[in-house]
Amino acid sequence: MRIDSEKIDQLIQFALLVAGEEDHYTDRSLGPIHLLKYVYLADYYFAMRNQGSTYTGIDWKFFNFGPWSPEVHDRVEPALKAIMAEKFTGQSDYNDNDYTRWSLNDENRLRIISTNIPPAIRVKLKRDIHKHLKDTDSLLAYVYSTEPMINAAPNEHLDFSLLAETEGSVSDQAQARTLSAKKQKQRLAAMEKLKIKRKESNAIKQKLVAPVTSSRYDDVFDKGLDWLERLDGPSIEGDQIKIKFDQSIWKSELRRNGKLS
């Protein structure tokens, strides 16, 4: 599929203009890394409704801690200059490099660009932008958990065909609703059984031993405490430990089912 630069530009502009709806000026600014991830999410949502086909045609890659595309990164500045967005740079608190932020509040332009964004993208992407804005950590955590990412290893290309059956057909959805109704009945029946058991257990009163209300700090207590400390072994010294994982961890079921992050 050929990369569509016009679609990429519109998504970049859309993301910045949506952020521009925020009340506080500081919340309206986005950097290239945020805009790139929002374009990825646009392809992600579109693929979910279009049998794994992306909207932009970008060949996304797993790079560092998220999806990456040099084509999108290169389009950020020209796309935002085209709508006369404000650009400003600042000194990073973490290194000697400068950072770039873009900002623009333009309701009329947002309304026009929104008409070109497919419904399969527009609603969900707008929700995500207002939720994460320029919060890099939360945005990266979210895109990192998407199916193309958790099924790839670093430097591999992302496979959006995994999303071909995500939404499911009408019959699949109807079947899911039926199954949900059956499960609901099963849960109600189980709850009724629990209620009956609770009533039966309450009917049989058991006399419980009164708990100890005060501790006894005597020789037996000291010996027991000393024994437990010896079982615990020597104390751990404050030190740095480097752990190396096998590369197969990227393809493990633990990572795919969300138990490993």
C-alpha positions in Angstrom: 0.0 0.0 0.0 1.3 3.4 -1.0 2.0 6.0 1.8 -0.5 8.8 1.6 1.3 12.0 2.7 -1.9 14.1 2.5 -3.6 11.8 5.0 -0.6 11.9 7.3 -0.6 15.7 7.2 -4.3 15.9 8.0 -4.0 13.5 11.0 -1.0 15.5 12.4 -3.0 18.8 12.0 -6.2 17.1 13.5 -4.2 15.9 16.6 -2.8 19.4 17.3 -6.1 21.2 16.7 -7.9 18.8 19.0 -5.4 19.5 21.7 -6.0 23.2 21.0 -9.5 22.8 22.4 -8.1 22.5 25.9 -8.8 25.3 28.3 -5.2 25.7 29.6 -2.5 26.9 27.2 0.1 24.5 28.5 -2.2 21.6 27.7 -2.5 22.6 24.0 1.1 22.0 23.0 2.3 18.7 21.6 5.7 17.5 20.5 6.7 15.4 17.5 6.7 12.2 19.5 3.1 12.8 20.7 1.9 13.6 17.2 3.6 10.6 15.7 1.9 8.3 18.3 -1.5 9.8 17.5 -1.0 9.1 13.8 -0.2 5.5 14.8 -3.4 5.3 16.8 -5.3 6.6 13.8 -4.0 3.7 11.7 -4.7 1.3 14.6 -8.4 2.3 14.9 -8.9 2.3 11.1 -7.4 -1.2 10.8 -9.8 -2.5 13.5 -12.7 -1.6 11.2 -11.1 -2.4 7.8 -9.8 -5.9 8.1 -6.3 -4.9 9.1 -5.7 -2.3 6.4 -4.2 1.0 7.7 -5.4 4.5 6.7 -2.1 6.0 5.8 -0.2 3.0 4.3 2.7 3.6 6.7 5.0 0.6 7.4 5.2 1.0 11.1 8.2 -0.4 13.0 8.8 -1.3 16.7 11.6 1.1 17.7 12.7 1.8 21.2 9.5 2.0 23.3 6.8 2.3 20.7 5.8 2.4 17.0 7.9 4.6 14.8 7.8 6.0 11.2 10.4 8.3 9.7 7.8 9.4 7.1 5.5 10.7 9.8 8.3 12.4 11.8 9.5 14.2 8.6 5.9 15.4 7.9 5.3 17.0 11.3 7.0 20.4 10.6 5.6 21.0 7.0 2.1 19.8 8.0 2.0 22.2 11.0 3.6 25.1 9.1 0.9 24.8 6.5 -1.8 25.7 9.1 0.5 28.3 10.7 0.8 26.5 14.0 3.0 28.2 16.6 6.4 26.5 17.2 8.6 27.0 20.2 11.6 25.2 21.7 12.9 24.8 25.2 15.7 23.2 27.2 15.1 19.7 28.3 15.3 18.9 32.1 16.8 15.5 31.3 19.6 16.2 28.8 21.4 18.9 26.9 19.0 18.6 23.9 16.3 21.1 23.1 12.7 20.0 22.8 10.1 21.2 20.3 6.4 21.9 20.9 3.6 23.0 18.6 0.4 24.7 19.4 -2.7 26.0 17.6 -6.3 26.9 18.6 -8.5 27.2 15.6 -12.1 25.9 15.9 -13.0 26.6 12.3 -10.0 24.8 10.8 -10.6 21.8 13.2 -14.2 21.6 11.9 -13.0 21.6 8.3 -10.2 19.0 8.8 -12.5 16.8 10.9 -14.8 16.2 7.9 -11.8 14.5 6.1 -11.1 12.1 9.0 -13.0 8.8 8.8 -15.5 8.2 11.6 -13.6 5.0 12.5 -10.7 7.2 13.5 -12.2 10.6 14.6 -14.2 9.8 17.7 -11.7 7.4 19.4 -8.6 9.5 18.4 -10.2 12.7 19.8 -10.9 10.9 23.0 -7.3 9.7 23.3 -5.8 13.1 22.6 -7.8 14.8 25.3 -7.0 12.0 27.7 -3.2 11.8 27.1 -2.3 15.2 25.5 1.5 15.6 26.0 1.7 13.1 28.9 4.4 11.0 27.2 4.4 8.2 29.8 0.7 7.5 29.6 0.6 7.8 25.8 3.5 5.4 25.4 2.1 2.9 27.8 -1.2 2.9 25.9 0.3 2.5 22.4 2.7 -0.1 23.7 -0.2 -2.3 24.8 -1.9 -2.4 21.4 -2.0 -5.7 19.5 0.6 -4.9 16.8 3.1 -3.8 19.4 2.7 -6.7 21.9 3.0 -9.2 19.0 6.3 -7.7 17.8 9.9 -7.6 18.9 12.2 -4.5 18.7 13.1 -3.5 15.2 10.3 -5.7 13.7 7.6 -4.3 11.4 4.2 -4.1 13.0 1.5 -6.5 11.7 -2.0 -4.8 11.5 -3.6 -7.9 10.0 -3.9 -9.1 13.6 -6.8 -6.6 13.9 -8.8 -8.1 11.0 -11.3 -9.8 13.2 -11.1 -7.4 16.2 -14.5 -5.8 15.6 -16.2 -9.0 14.4 -19.1 -9.5 12.1 -22.8 -8.7 12.9 -23.4 -12.4 13.5 -20.4 -12.6 15.8 -21.6 -9.7 17.8 -25.1 -11.2 18.1 -23.6 -14.4 19.2 -21.5 -12.5 21.8 -24.6 -10.9 23.1 -26.3 -14.3 23.4 -23.4 -15.8 25.2 -23.3 -12.8 27.6 -27.0 -13.3 28.4 -26.3 -17.0 29.2 -23.4 -16.1 31.4 -25.5 -13.6 33.1 -28.1 -16.3 33.9 -25.4 -18.6 35.2 -24.1 -15.9 37.5 -27.5 -15.2 38.9 -28.0 -18.9 39.6 -24.6 -19.1 41.2 -25.5 -16.1 43.4 -28.7 -17.7 44.5 -26.8 -20.9 45.5 -24.4 -18.7 47.5 -27.2 -17.0 49.3 -28.7 -20.4 50.3 -25.3 -21.6 51.6 -24.9 -18.4 53.6 -28.3 -18.9 55.2 -27.5 -22.5 56.1 -24.1 -21.5 57.6 -25.7 -18.8 59.6 -28.2 -21.2 61.0 -25.4 -23.3 62.5 -23.8 -21.0 65.1 -20.2 -22.0 66.0 -18.6 -20.7 69.2 -15.3 -19.0 68.4 -12.3 -18.6 70.7 -12.0 -15.0 71.8 -8.9 -13.3 70.2 -5.9 -12.2 72.1 -6.4 -8.4 72.7 -2.8 -7.7 73.9 0.6 -8.9 72.9 3.0 -10.6 75.3 6.6 -9.3 74.9 8.5 -11.9 76.9 11.5 -14.2 76.4 9.5 -16.6 74.1 8.6 -13.6 71.9 12.3 -12.5 71.6 13.5 -16.0 70.8 10.8 -16.4 68.1 11.7 -13.1 66.6 15.4 -14.0 66.5 14.6 -17.3 64.8 12.5 -15.6 62.1 15.3 -13.1 61.4 17.8 -15.9 61.0 15.5 -17.7 58.6 15.3 -14.5 56.5 19.1 -14.6 56.0 21.5 -11.7 55.7 20.2 -8.2 54.9 20.3 -7.0 51.3 22.8 -4.4 50.7 21.8 -1.3 48.7 23.3 -2.1 45.3 22.4 -2.0 41.6 21.6 -5.2 39.9 21.6 -5.7 36.1 19.1 -8.3 34.8 19.3 -9.7 31.3 16.3 -11.3 29.6 16.3 -13.7 26.8 15.1 -12.2 23.5 12.3 -14.9 23.3 10.4 -12.9 26.0 9.1 -10.5 23.3 7.1 -13.4 21.7 6.0 -14.9 25.0 2.4 -15.5 26.0 3.0 -13.5 29.2 3.6 -10.4 27.2 0.6 -10.9 24.9 -1.9 -11.6 27.7 -1.0 -8.4 29.6 0.8 -10.1 32.5 4.2 -8.8 31.5 4.9 -5.1 30.9 
